[in-house]
Amino acid sequence: MALPPLPRPYQDTAPYWKAAREHRFVIQHCTECGEHQFYPRGVCSHCLSSDLEWQDASGKGEVYSFSVNHRAPHPGFADKLPFVLAIVELAEGPRMMTNIVECHPESVTIGMTVEVVFDDVTEEVTLPKFRPA
């Protein structure tokens, strides 16, 4: 069984991936303007401040958009078909791309409430995914 492509943490994303390995869901918070952001980066996407901190997030959200994939884009996804690729709007505001798991793909709907779960893909990589709440 092949593994799908996995993230490679770097300076701006390492705290996110470390927290995921600990089964904690964190996002960046700007201490200057008070906004949250996702994906992790070195400056605030709202005010361009570099005064960012990592905060535990609720892990709650709603499906904003989704697609059911029936063809594997990489051999590492072949045993997961069909799978749901979704954009989830987090309770804190940002949107993130993720997978919806632990339900039939046909049951996923826009506006569906979801909560984070953690997929320990390897000893080094844990992926936050979402399931129906």
Secondary structure, DSSP 8 states (H G I E B T S, - for coil): ----------TTTHHHHHHHHTT--EEEEETTT--EESS--SS-TTT----EEEEE---EEEEEEEEEE-S-SSGGGGGG-SEEEEEEEETTS-EEEEEE-SS-GGG--TT-EEEEEEEE-SSS-EEEEEEE-
